[in-house]
Amino acid sequence: MRVAIVGGPGVGKSTLLRQLGDLYHNGSYGEGEEGVWDPRVLEDIDAGRNPVGVTAYFGRVYDANYRDAAQNDHPGKVIFFEGARITLEAHIAEYPAAYHPELRKVLAIGDGWNPERIIVLTSNTDTIEKHLRQRNRPHEGAENMIRRFKLIDGEFRRLAPEYPNTVMINRDNMEFHGREGLKAIIEAARLPMFREIPYETMTRFGVDT
């Protein structure tokens, strides 16, 4: 089962992805960030340059992840991805309308991904601002990130009904570091429950043969 986690910048996608991947012990595929991306990508995003190239770059990143996961997926397994076709489409709104026809061509990269569930994380700007200031990344200006979040979050909300198997979850007052928050996401997205690793009180350890 392939589950995509998407949403605006700073909403907590990467944290949720890592936590759920660890909880299910099935692996996860993040989109990366500074240090993983080609250094020119961040520069062009900040400057609003090369929208077709930026979008195609992320389309290829996601495509590499989905292709690799296809070799490891099987019944009973849950694999998590940061990003889906809806991500590429939601970010089109960041760029002038003159670029939109070419950007829509890029969407074809994601036509075959078809995750069985898409979780769209949304939030109010107070929560986003808190998280952005907590992570304090030098390449992120909080005001610009909040502006981008409002725009992109609005697009995710608009587009979500058009994508099958999509559930929107407002992550306000929900933390992803604790079991309670993770279970709330699992239940809201109607995912199969993870299998617990047994924990026991023990005085001796022996392996039955």
C-alpha positions in Angstrom: 0.0 0.0 0.0 1.4 3.4 -1.0 0.5 6.4 1.1 1.4 9.9 0.0 1.8 12.7 2.6 1.4 16.2 1.1 0.7 19.8 2.2 2.1 23.3 2.2 5.7 24.2 3.3 6.2 23.9 7.0 3.1 21.8 7.8 5.0 18.8 9.2 5.1 16.4 6.2 8.7 15.3 6.8 8.3 14.7 10.5 5.1 12.7 10.0 6.7 10.7 7.1 9.6 9.7 9.2 7.5 8.8 12.3 5.0 6.7 10.3 7.8 5.0 8.4 9.5 4.0 11.6 6.2 3.0 13.2 5.3 0.6 10.4 8.9 -0.7 9.9 8.2 -0.6 6.1 10.3 2.4 5.0 9.5 5.8 3.7 10.5 8.1 0.9 11.1 11.8 1.6 11.6 14.5 -0.9 14.8 15.7 0.9 15.8 19.3 1.5 18.9 21.5 1.6 21.9 19.1 1.2 19.9 16.6 -0.8 18.7 18.9 -3.6 20.8 20.4 -6.3 21.9 23.7 -4.7 20.5 25.7 -7.6 17.0 24.6 -6.8 16.7 26.5 -3.5 18.1 29.6 -5.2 15.6 29.4 -8.0 12.7 28.8 -5.6 13.6 31.8 -3.5 14.0 34.0 -6.6 10.9 32.6 -8.3 13.0 31.6 -11.3 12.9 28.6 -13.6 9.4 27.3 -12.6 9.2 24.6 -15.2 12.7 23.3 -14.3 12.0 23.4 -10.6 8.7 21.5 -11.0 10.2 19.0 -13.3 13.1 18.4 -10.8 10.7 17.5 -8.0 8.6 15.4 -10.4 11.7 13.4 -11.2 12.6 13.1 -7.5 9.2 11.8 -6.7 9.2 9.5 -9.7 12.5 7.9 -8.6 10.9 7.2 -5.2 7.8 5.7 -6.6 9.7 3.5 -9.1 12.0 2.2 -6.3 9.1 1.5 -4.0 7.3 -0.5 -6.7 10.0 -3.1 -6.4 9.4 -3.4 -2.6 5.6 -3.1 -2.3 3.5 -6.2 -1.5 0.2 -7.0 0.2 0.3 -6.1 3.9 3.0 -3.5 3.5 2.5 0.3 4.0 5.0 2.6 2.3 5.0 6.3 2.8 5.9 9.0 0.3 6.4 12.7 0.7 4.8 14.1 -2.4 2.4 13.1 -5.1 1.0 14.5 -8.4 -1.3 16.8 -6.4 1.9 18.4 -5.0 3.2 19.4 -8.4 -0.2 20.8 -9.3 -0.7 22.7 -6.1 2.7 24.5 -6.5 1.7 25.8 -10.0 -0.1 28.7 -8.3 3.2 30.1 -7.1 4.1 31.1 -10.6 2.8 33.6 -13.2 0.0 32.3 -15.4 2.2 32.5 -18.5 4.1 29.4 -17.2 1.0 27.4 -16.4 0.6 25.6 -19.7 4.1 24.2 -19.6 3.8 23.4 -15.9 0.7 21.3 -16.6 2.7 19.3 -19.0 5.1 18.4 -16.2 2.1 16.8 -14.3 2.3 13.9 -16.7 5.3 12.6 -14.8 3.0 11.7 -11.9 0.2 10.2 -13.9 1.2 6.6 -13.0 2.0 7.0 -9.3 -1.6 6.4 -8.0 -1.0 6.1 -4.3 -3.8 4.2 -2.5 -4.2 7.0 0.0 -3.2 10.7 -0.1 -3.1 12.5 3.2 -3.3 16.3 2.8 -2.0 18.0 5.9 -3.5 21.5 6.5 -3.2 24.0 9.3 -3.7 27.6 10.3 -0.9 30.0 9.9 -0.2 30.3 13.7 0.8 26.7 13.8 2.9 27.0 10.7 4.7 30.1 12.0 5.5 28.3 15.3 7.0 25.3 13.5 9.0 27.5 11.1 10.5 29.4 13.9 11.3 26.2 15.8 13.2 24.7 13.0 15.0 28.0 12.3 16.5 27.1 8.9 18.7 29.9 7.5 17.4 29.5 4.0 13.8 30.0 5.1 12.4 33.5 5.7 9.4 33.0 8.0 7.3 35.8 6.3 7.9 34.4 2.8 7.3 30.9 3.9 4.0 31.8 5.6 3.0 33.7 2.4 3.8 30.6 0.3 2.0 28.3 2.8 -1.2 30.3 2.5 -1.1 30.2 -1.3 -0.2 26.5 -1.6 -2.5 25.3 1.3 -5.4 27.0 -0.5 -4.5 25.1 -3.7 -4.3 21.7 -1.8 -7.8 22.4 -0.3 -9.2 23.2 -3.7 -7.6 20.3 -5.5 -8.1 17.5 -2.9 -11.7 16.6 -3.9 -10.4 16.0 -7.5 -8.0 13.3 -6.4 -9.3 9.8 -5.4 -8.6 8.3 -2.0 -7.6 11.7 -0.6 -8.3 12.7 3.0 -7.6 16.2 4.4 -6.4 16.4 8.0 -6.1 19.6 10.0 -3.0 19.1 12.1 -3.6 22.0 14.5 -3.1 20.8 18.2 -1.7 17.5 16.8 1.9 16.5 17.5 3.6 13.8 15.5 6.2 12.9 18.1 3.8 11.1 20.3 1.7 7.9 19.8 -1.6 9.7 20.3 -1.0 12.1 17.3 0.2 9.3 15.1 -2.8 7.1 15.9 -5.1 10.0 15.1 -3.6 10.3 11.7 -3.8 6.6 11.0 -7.5 6.5 12.0 -8.4 9.6 10.1 -6.7 8.3 7.0 -8.2 4.8 7.4 -4.8 3.1 7.2 -4.3 -0.5 8.4 -2.9 -0.4 11.9 0.8 -1.0 12.5 2.1 -4.1 14.2 3.5 -3.5 17.6 7.0 -4.7 18.5 6.5 -6.8 21.7 7.7 -5.2 24.9 8.0 -7.5 28.0 9.1 -7.3 31.6 12.0 -9.9 31.7 14.5 -11.2 34.1 16.1 -13.7 31.8 16.3 -13.8 28.0 16.1 -17.1 26.1 15.2 -18.1 22.6 12.9 -21.1 22.2 14.2 -23.6 19.6 
